[in-house]
């Protein structure tokens, strides 16, 4: 009897493609990414029903008309170990419609783009079975909850490659140990200029990613984005912060957060134009919490969510 495949025995490799759709052959030494909550769909299919007549009841023949891959996982939000060094998740953000600007010894900045999108190749090896995906593009969401490790949630669509048996690679990781979201580790948060007591923050790029299969053409394309999010903070008296006037006016204002306190493991998140919608209240052990959805908007273009790694 064959031994079972152990899910924990897995490795994910990711590398930006110099030419879209052409496998750049990621390696375990240079391109490994430490992930959690891995979910893979090696072949997601679209079928066409032949719908022909037959002298009995039951299903008709199905014809496969398209097939692609879907890969999802989480990556801890942390630095790169040294300021100005690309973090392990850098290629993943680039394949989600972000530019990457490196200032040596200082920072790496990720900002949204609207043209010249990049793609990557993913190798996902689970227990000695290799699932490849090329021309991969995706979307990313950020979750920062107090007393928890902050996470990116990535979702990629890519082109199918035959599944093969392949030895699990000995991955070399470039990850940095994260720190929990807390007063000590998250020194600043502000919403519309007010230093609110924040419990939860989510930001989601909501990229539109489509698989295309036409005559003489197969690809994955990022075609739009509509970022949104939500925040949960302690409720305030109007004298401390009036949230209701800007909500009623549909006002747009900044959101900013700094997570981390040491060089090489500090992340800054900036949204210059958020609009609050659907406000309400929650009870957190007797403390009134104010929650609101966020529409994340560009101000000058390609600036709605900037991630700076220092």
C-alpha positions in Angstrom: 0.0 0.0 0.0 1.3 3.4 -0.9 2.1 5.8 1.9 -0.3 8.8 2.3 0.6 12.2 1.1 1.2 14.5 4.1 -0.1 18.0 3.6 2.4 19.5 6.0 5.3 18.2 3.8 5.0 21.0 1.2 6.9 23.7 -0.5 5.9 26.7 -2.5 8.3 28.4 -5.0 7.5 31.6 -6.9 9.4 33.5 -9.5 8.5 36.4 -11.7 8.4 35.5 -15.4 10.8 37.5 -17.7 8.4 36.5 -20.6 4.8 36.0 -19.6 3.9 32.3 -19.6 7.4 31.1 -20.0 8.6 29.1 -16.9 11.6 30.8 -15.3 12.3 27.7 -13.3 12.1 28.8 -9.7 14.6 27.1 -7.3 14.3 26.0 -3.7 17.4 28.0 -2.9 16.3 31.4 -4.2 12.5 31.4 -4.7 10.9 29.6 -1.7 8.1 31.3 0.1 6.9 30.2 3.6 3.1 30.0 3.5 0.2 28.7 5.6 -3.4 27.6 4.8 -2.4 26.4 1.4 -5.3 25.6 -1.0 -4.6 24.3 -4.6 -6.9 23.5 -7.4 -4.6 22.0 -10.0 -7.3 22.0 -12.7 -10.4 24.1 -12.5 -12.5 23.2 -15.6 -15.2 24.8 -17.7 -17.4 22.3 -19.5 -19.9 22.5 -22.3 -23.0 20.3 -22.4 -23.5 18.7 -25.8 -27.3 18.9 -25.2 -28.0 16.3 -27.9 -31.2 14.3 -28.1 -31.2 10.7 -26.7 -33.8 8.1 -26.3 -33.6 8.1 -22.5 -33.3 10.5 -19.6 -30.0 11.4 -18.0 -26.9 13.6 -18.4 -25.5 14.5 -21.8 -21.9 14.2 -22.8 -19.7 17.0 -21.4 -16.8 18.6 -23.4 -14.0 20.3 -21.6 -13.6 23.8 -23.1 -11.2 25.4 -20.7 -8.9 24.6 -17.8 -6.8 26.7 -15.5 -5.3 26.6 -12.0 -6.1 28.3 -8.7 -3.8 28.6 -5.8 -4.4 30.4 -2.5 -2.3 30.8 0.7 -1.4 33.2 3.4 2.0 34.8 4.1 3.0 36.5 7.3 3.4 40.3 7.1 6.9 41.0 8.2 10.1 42.7 7.0 13.0 41.4 4.9 15.6 41.3 7.7 17.4 44.4 6.5 16.1 47.8 5.3 16.1 48.1 1.5 16.0 44.3 1.0 13.2 42.7 -1.0 11.0 40.6 1.2 10.0 37.0 0.5 6.6 38.0 -0.7 7.9 40.7 -3.1 7.3 38.6 -6.3 3.8 37.8 -5.1 2.9 41.4 -4.7 4.3 42.2 -8.1 2.1 39.5 -9.7 -0.9 41.2 -7.9 -0.5 44.4 -9.8 2.1 46.2 -7.7 5.3 48.0 -8.7 8.5 47.4 -6.7 10.8 50.3 -5.9 14.0 49.5 -4.1 16.0 52.1 -2.2 19.1 50.4 -1.1 19.6 50.4 2.6 16.4 52.3 3.2 13.1 50.7 1.9 11.2 48.7 -0.7 7.9 50.3 -1.7 5.0 48.5 -3.4 2.4 50.6 -5.1 -0.5 49.8 -7.5 0.0 50.0 -11.3 -2.4 50.2 -14.1 -0.2 49.0 -17.0 2.7 46.6 -17.6 1.5 43.9 -15.2 3.8 41.1 -14.3 3.1 37.4 -13.9 4.9 34.6 -12.1 5.4 30.8 -12.2 4.3 28.9 -9.1 5.7 25.5 -8.1 3.6 23.9 -5.3 5.0 20.5 -4.1 2.9 18.6 -1.7 4.4 15.4 -0.4 6.3 14.7 -3.6 3.6 15.7 -6.1 4.4 18.9 -8.1 1.7 21.3 -9.3 2.9 23.9 -11.7 1.2 27.1 -12.7 2.5 29.6 -15.2 1.3 33.1 -16.3 -0.1 33.4 -12.8 -1.7 36.7 -11.7 -3.8 37.4 -8.6 -5.1 39.5 -5.9 -4.1 40.1 -2.3 -5.9 41.0 1.0 -4.3 42.2 4.2 -5.5 41.3 7.7 -4.2 43.0 10.8 -6.0 41.9 14.0 -4.8 42.8 17.5 -3.1 40.0 19.4 -2.5 38.1 16.2 0.1 37.7 13.4 -0.7 40.0 10.5 -1.3 38.1 7.2 -1.4 38.6 3.4 -4.0 36.4 1.7 -3.0 35.7 -1.9 -5.2 34.2 -4.6 -3.6 33.3 -8.0 -5.0 32.1 -11.3 -2.6 30.5 -13.7 -2.2 28.3 -16.7 -2.4 24.5 -16.2 0.7 22.3 -16.5 0.7 18.5 -16.2 0.9 17.2 -12.6 4.0 15.2 -12.0 5.8 13.3 -9.2 8.8 15.2 -8.0 10.9 15.0 -4.8 10.1 17.6 -2.2 12.7 20.3 -2.5 14.9 21.4 0.5 13.7 25.0 0.5 15.8 27.9 1.8 13.5 30.6 3.2 14.1 34.3 3.4 11.3 35.0 5.8 11.6 37.1 8.9 9.9 36.2 12.2 6.7 38.4 12.4 5.5 40.3 15.4 1.9 40.4 16.7 -0.3 43.4 16.2 -0.2 45.2 19.6 0.5 48.5 21.3 4.2 47.5 21.6 4.6 46.3 18.0 2.2 48.6 16.1 3.2 52.1 17.2 0.8 54.1 15.1 -2.6 53.9 13.4 -4.7 56.8 12.2 -8.0 57.1 10.4 -9.0 60.5 8.9 -6.2 62.0 11.0 -7.4 60.5 14.3 -5.2 58.1 16.3 -8.0 55.6 16.9 -7.7 52.5 19.2 -7.7 49.9 16.5 -8.7 46.2 17.0 -9.1 44.9 13.4 -8.2 46.2 9.9 -8.7 44.5 6.6 -7.7 45.8 3.2 -8.5 43.9 0.0 -7.2 44.9 -3.5 -10.2 43.1 -5.1 -8.3 42.6 -8.4 -10.3 41.3 -11.3 -8.3 38.4 -12.8 -9.6 36.6 -15.8 -8.5 33.4 -17.7 -8.6 33.8 -21.5 -8.5 30.9 -24.0 -9.0 31.9 -27.6 -7.7 30.8 -30.9 -3.9 31.4 -30.9 -4.1 32.8 -27.4 -4.1 31.6 -23.8 -3.3 33.8 -20.9 -4.3 35.2 -17.5 -5.0 38.9 -17.3 -5.5 41.5 -14.5 -8.2 43.8 -15.9 -9.4 46.0 -13.0 -9.3 46.5 -9.2 -11.8 47.9 -6.7 -10.1 47.9 -3.3 -12.1 47.9 -0.1 -11.7 47.0 3.5 -13.1 47.4 7.0 -11.9 48.6 10.4 -13.0 48.0 14.0 -12.0 50.7 16.5 -13.1 51.8 19.9 -16.2 54.1 19.7 -15.6 57.7 20.6 -17.5 60.7 21.9 -18.3 63.3 19.3 -16.0 65.7 21.2 -13.1 63.4 20.7 -13.8 62.5 17.1 -17.0 63.1 15.0 -17.2 60.2 12.5 -20.8 61.0 11.5 -20.2 64.2 9.7 -17.6 62.8 7.2 -19.7 59.7 6.7 -22.8 61.7 5.9 -20.8 64.0 3.6 -19.1 61.1 1.8 -15.7 62.6 2.8 -12.5 60.9 1.7 -9.5 60.9 4.1 -6.2 59.1 4.9 -5.6 55.9 6.7 -2.1 55.1 7.9 -0.5 52.3 9.9 3.0 51.4 11.0 3.7 47.9 12.2 7.1 47.0 13.6 9.7 49.0 15.5 13.1 47.9 14.2 14.9 48.3 10.9 14.5 45.3 8.7 11.1 44.4 10.2 8.9 47.4 9.8 5.9 47.8 7.5 4.1 51.0 6.7 0.6 50.9 5.1 -0.8 54.1 3.6 -4.2 54.8 2.0 -4.5 58.5 1.1 -8.2 58.2 0.2 -10.6 56.0 2.2 -14.4 56.6 2.5 -16.3 55.1 5.4 -19.6 53.3 4.7 -22.1 51.1 6.5 -21.1 52.2 10.1 -22.3 50.2 13.1 -21.4 49.1 16.6 -20.2 45.9 18.3 -19.7 44.8 21.9 -16.3 43.7 22.9 -16.5 42.5 26.5 -18.6 45.5 27.5 -16.6 48.0 25.4 -18.5 49.7 22.6 -16.6 49.2 19.3 -17.2 51.2 16.1 -17.0 49.3 12.8 -17.2 50.6 9.3 -16.5 49.4 5.8 -14.0 51.2 3.7 -13.9 52.1 0.1 -10.2 52.6 -0.8 -9.8 55.2 -3.5 -6.8 56.7 -5.5 -6.0 60.3 -5.0 -3.4 61.0 -7.6 -3.7 57.7 -9.4 -2.0 54.3 -8.6 -1.7 55.3 -4.9 -4.7 53.9 -3.1 -2.7 51.3 -1.1 1.1 51.7 -0.7 3.1 49.1 1.3 6.6 50.2 2.4 9.0 47.6 3.8 11.7 49.1 5.9 
